[in-house]
């Protein structure tokens, strides 16, 4: 089945793109349905859907604004993770995970690479859905900052897991054995933490902080 969906370079065939889009639509629809069932208001309102859709769109756009990229995948973008964390901060974990899932599907369609189903889950589905964990601090003081840092750490953990299970097999034979145990962690957190530092600096600027607070107030009213 993978031969039908994935080409020899690990990318998607035309059929793979079609299947990915269809599955993505179904998963996103299911996520909206279950998120709506579990909100305090018993349904996801139009306003909430609009804010979540805007967040995903902004995240996707800023994911193309790369400050630098690493040779084995991963890049420092212009705060793209922040736009996925924001809905989690506004509406909680369940909605945050749903938004992260939608973004994961777009990322997979944008830059697909398939070694196995679980590798796709580690590098895309689980990693980006984990950004929704930022919602755990939605009601805390400095919740956006705390949630963002947790989200970055959670995403990195799944990327590192994928690195251990799959990507280390592609390292050159002369790669030092002593570094294999730490390389996936160092590699993945290098670009994630670099983006996190930039984002934290930006959201700590008083004018930006006040603007985000006003957006949050509008989103949750």
Beta strands, then each sheet from edge to edge (+ up, - down):
strand 1: 66-69
strand 2: 75-77
sheet 1: 1+ 2-
end
